[in-house]
């Protein structure tokens, strides 16, 4: 039965969601976090869409999607070893 083996992807939910897909850490050098960001049909898609990380209210790192067609993009953000509130 072809319907039983369907591999269609369910539609993306409205809004924006992010999933941690990678991370690295060193106590002295800091590290990074990699996010996969999904933009729902109500907000997709601009190459200027961006995600960033802030420490104590100051932006440390950010990345633009650089894509105006795909609803998902991946961003790797630097995380310092100095601590604080992120």
LUMDRENDREN-20820 format. One record per atom (N, C-alpha, C): residue number from 1; x, y, z; residue in three letters; atom name. Coordinates in steps of 0.1 Angstrom, whole numbers, padded with zeros to 4 digits. Layout:
# residues N
- NUM  X  Y  Z  ala  CA
...
END
This chain:
# residues 86
- 1  0009  -0012  0000  unk  N
- 1  0000  0000  0000  unk  CA
- 1  0009  0012  0000  unk  C
- 2  0009  0021  -0010  unk  N
- 2  0017  0033  -0011  unk  CA
- 2  0015  0043  0000  unk  C
- 3  0003  0044  0005  unk  N
- 3  0000  0053  0015  unk  CA
- 3  0007  0049  0028  unk  C
- 4  0008  0037  0031  unk  N
- 4  0015  0032  0043  unk  CA
- 4  0030  0035  0043  unk  C
- 5  0036  0037  0032  unk  N
- 5  0050  0040  0032  unk  CA
- 5  0053  0054  0028  unk  C
- 6  0044  0063  0030  unk  N
- 6  0046  0077  0026  unk  CA
- 6  0058  0083  0035  unk  C
- 7  0066  0091  0028  unk  N
- 7  0077  0098  0035  unk  CA
- 7  0075  0113  0035  unk  C
- 8  0063  0117  0033  unk  N
- 8  0061  0132  0033  unk  CA
- 8  0065  0138  0046  unk  C
- 9  0070  0150  0046  unk  N
- 9  0074  0158  0058  unk  CA
- 9  0062  0166  0063  unk  C
- 10  0059  0165  0076  unk  N
- 10  0048  0173  0081  unk  CA
- 10  0051  0188  0080  unk  C
- 11  0040  0196  0079  unk  N
- 11  0043  0210  0077  unk  CA
- 11  0049  0216  0090  unk  C
- 12  0057  0227  0088  unk  N
- 12  0063  0233  0099  unk  CA
- 12  0053  0241  0107  unk  C
- 13  0054  0241  0120  unk  N
- 13  0045  0249  0128  unk  CA
- 13  0048  0264  0126  unk  C
- 14  0038  0272  0130  unk  N
- 14  0039  0287  0129  unk  CA
- 14  0050  0292  0138  unk  C
- 15  0056  0303  0134  unk  N
- 15  0067  0309  0142  unk  CA
- 15  0080  0304  0140  unk  C
- 16  0089  0304  0150  unk  N
- 16  0103  0300  0148  unk  CA
- 16  0106  0290  0159  unk  C
- 17  0114  0280  0156  unk  N
- 17  0118  0271  0166  unk  CA
- 17  0133  0268  0164  unk  C
- 18  0140  0264  0174  unk  N
- 18  0154  0261  0173  unk  CA
- 18  0157  0249  0181  unk  C
- 19  0166  0240  0176  unk  N
- 19  0170  0228  0182  unk  CA
- 19  0186  0228  0183  unk  C
- 20  0191  0225  0195  unk  N
- 20  0206  0223  0196  unk  CA
- 20  0210  0211  0189  unk  C
- 21  0219  0212  0179  unk  N
- 21  0223  0200  0171  unk  CA
- 21  0238  0198  0173  unk  C
- 22  0245  0206  0181  unk  N
- 22  0259  0204  0183  unk  CA
- 22  0264  0213  0194  unk  C
- 23  0274  0209  0201  unk  N
- 23  0280  0218  0211  unk  CA
- 23  0294  0213  0214  unk  C
- 24  0303  0223  0218  unk  N
- 24  0317  0220  0221  unk  CA
- 24  0320  0229  0233  unk  C
- 25  0329  0225  0242  unk  N
- 25  0332  0233  0253  unk  CA
- 25  0346  0230  0258  unk  C
- 26  0353  0241  0262  unk  N
- 26  0366  0240  0268  unk  CA
- 26  0366  0250  0279  unk  C
- 27  0370  0247  0292  unk  N
- 27  0370  0256  0303  unk  CA
- 27  0378  0268  0301  unk  C
- 28  0388  0268  0293  unk  N
- 28  0397  0279  0291  unk  CA
- 28  0394  0287  0279  unk  C
- 29  0391  0280  0268  unk  N
- 29  0388  0287  0255  unk  CA
- 29  0374  0290  0252  unk  C
- 30  0365  0284  0260  unk  N
- 30  0350  0286  0257  unk  CA
- 30  0346  0275  0247  unk  C
- 31  0336  0278  0239  unk  N
- 31  0332  0268  0229  unk  CA
- 31  0322  0274  0220  unk  C
- 32  0313  0265  0215  unk  N
- 32  0303  0269  0205  unk  CA
- 32  0290  0261  0207  unk  C
- 33  0279  0266  0202  unk  N
- 33  0267  0259  0201  unk  CA
- 33  0262  0260  0187  unk  C
- 34  0257  0248  0182  unk  N
- 34  0251  0248  0168  unk  CA
- 34  0236  0246  0169  unk  C
- 35  0229  0255  0163  unk  N
- 35  0214  0254  0163  unk  CA
- 35  0209  0252  0149  unk  C
- 36  0198  0244  0148  unk  N
- 36  0191  0243  0136  unk  CA
- 36  0178  0251  0138  unk  C
- 37  0176  0261  0130  unk  N
- 37  0165  0270  0132  unk  CA
- 37  0154  0267  0121  unk  C
- 38  0142  0266  0125  unk  N
- 38  0131  0263  0115  unk  CA
- 38  0121  0275  0116  unk  C
- 39  0119  0280  0104  unk  N
- 39  0110  0292  0103  unk  CA
- 39  0097  0287  0096  unk  C
- 40  0086  0289  0104  unk  N
- 40  0073  0285  0099  unk  CA
- 40  0068  0294  0087  unk  C
- 41  0058  0289  0080  unk  N
- 41  0053  0296  0068  unk  CA
- 41  0049  0311  0071  unk  C
- 42  0045  0314  0083  unk  N
- 42  0041  0328  0086  unk  CA
- 42  0053  0337  0087  unk  C
- 43  0065  0333  0089  unk  N
- 43  0077  0341  0090  unk  CA
- 43  0088  0338  0080  unk  C
- 44  0086  0328  0072  unk  N
- 44  0097  0324  0063  unk  CA
- 44  0096  0332  0050  unk  C
- 45  0106  0336  0044  unk  N
- 45  0120  0334  0046  unk  CA
- 45  0127  0346  0041  unk  C
- 46  0136  0351  0048  unk  N
- 46  0144  0362  0044  unk  CA
- 46  0159  0359  0047  unk  C
- 47  0168  0363  0038  unk  N
- 47  0182  0360  0040  unk  CA
- 47  0187  0368  0052  unk  C
- 48  0180  0378  0057  unk  N
- 48  0184  0386  0068  unk  CA
- 48  0179  0380  0081  unk  C
- 49  0171  0370  0081  unk  N
- 49  0167  0363  0094  unk  CA
- 49  0179  0359  0101  unk  C
- 50  0179  0361  0114  unk  N
- 50  0191  0358  0122  unk  CA
- 50  0188  0353  0135  unk  C
- 51  0199  0346  0141  unk  N
- 51  0198  0341  0155  unk  CA
- 51  0211  0345  0161  unk  C
- 52  0210  0349  0174  unk  N
- 52  0222  0353  0181  unk  CA
- 52  0223  0348  0196  unk  C
- 53  0234  0351  0202  unk  N
- 53  0236  0347  0216  unk  CA
- 53  0241  0360  0223  unk  C
- 54  0235  0362  0235  unk  N
- 54  0238  0374  0243  unk  CA
- 54  0244  0369  0256  unk  C
- 55  0253  0377  0262  unk  N
- 55  0258  0375  0275  unk  CA
- 55  0256  0388  0283  unk  C
- 56  0249  0386  0294  unk  N
- 56  0246  0398  0303  unk  CA
- 56  0241  0410  0295  unk  C
- 57  0232  0407  0285  unk  N
- 57  0226  0417  0277  unk  CA
- 57  0234  0422  0265  unk  C
- 58  0246  0418  0263  unk  N
- 58  0254  0422  0252  unk  CA
- 58  0255  0411  0241  unk  C
- 59  0253  0414  0229  unk  N
- 59  0254  0404  0218  unk  CA
- 59  0268  0400  0216  unk  C
- 60  0270  0387  0216  unk  N
- 60  0284  0381  0214  unk  CA
- 60  0286  0376  0200  unk  C
- 61  0276  0370  0195  unk  N
- 61  0277  0363  0182  unk  CA
- 61  0263  0362  0175  unk  C
- 62  0263  0363  0162  unk  N
- 62  0250  0360  0155  unk  CA
- 62  0253  0356  0141  unk  C
- 63  0243  0349  0135  unk  N
- 63  0244  0345  0121  unk  CA
- 63  0231  0347  0114  unk  C
- 64  0232  0352  0101  unk  N
- 64  0220  0354  0092  unk  CA
- 64  0218  0340  0086  unk  C
- 65  0205  0338  0081  unk  N
- 65  0202  0326  0074  unk  CA
- 65  0208  0326  0060  unk  C
- 66  0209  0337  0054  unk  N
- 66  0215  0339  0040  unk  CA
- 66  0207  0330  0030  unk  C
- 67  0194  0328  0033  unk  N
- 67  0186  0319  0025  unk  CA
- 67  0172  0324  0024  unk  C
- 68  0166  0327  0013  unk  N
- 68  0153  0332  0012  unk  CA
- 68  0143  0321  0006  unk  C
- 69  0147  0308  0006  unk  N
- 69  0138  0298  0001  unk  CA
- 69  0137  0286  0011  unk  C
- 70  0147  0282  0018  unk  N
- 70  0146  0271  0027  unk  CA
- 70  0141  0275  0041  unk  C
- 71  0131  0268  0046  unk  N
- 71  0126  0272  0059  unk  CA
- 71  0135  0269  0071  unk  C
- 72  0146  0262  0069  unk  N
- 72  0156  0259  0079  unk  CA
- 72  0170  0264  0076  unk  C
- 73  0177  0267  0087  unk  N
- 73  0191  0270  0085  unk  CA
- 73  0198  0267  0098  unk  C
- 74  0212  0265  0096  unk  N
- 74  0220  0261  0108  unk  CA
- 74  0229  0273  0111  unk  C
- 75  0231  0275  0124  unk  N
- 75  0240  0286  0129  unk  CA
- 75  0249  0281  0140  unk  C
- 76  0261  0284  0139  unk  N
- 76  0271  0280  0150  unk  CA
- 76  0275  0293  0157  unk  C
- 77  0273  0294  0170  unk  N
- 77  0276  0306  0177  unk  CA
- 77  0287  0303  0188  unk  C
- 78  0295  0313  0189  unk  N
- 78  0306  0312  0199  unk  CA
- 78  0301  0315  0213  unk  C
- 79  0306  0307  0223  unk  N
- 79  0303  0309  0237  unk  CA
- 79  0316  0311  0244  unk  C
- 80  0317  0322  0251  unk  N
- 80  0330  0325  0259  unk  CA
- 80  0331  0317  0271  unk  C
- 81  0343  0315  0277  unk  N
- 81  0345  0308  0289  unk  CA
- 81  0343  0316  0301  unk  C
- 82  0340  0329  0300  unk  N
- 82  0340  0339  0311  unk  CA
- 82  0327  0338  0320  unk  C
- 83  0318  0330  0316  unk  N
- 83  0306  0328  0324  unk  CA
- 83  0296  0340  0322  unk  C
- 84  0286  0341  0330  unk  N
- 84  0276  0351  0329  unk  CA
- 84  0262  0345  0326  unk  C
- 85  0253  0354  0323  unk  N
- 85  0239  0349  0320  unk  CA
- 85  0237  0350  0305  unk  C
- 86  0233  0339  0299  unk  N
- 86  0231  0338  0284  unk  CA
- 86  0216  0338  0281  unk  C
END
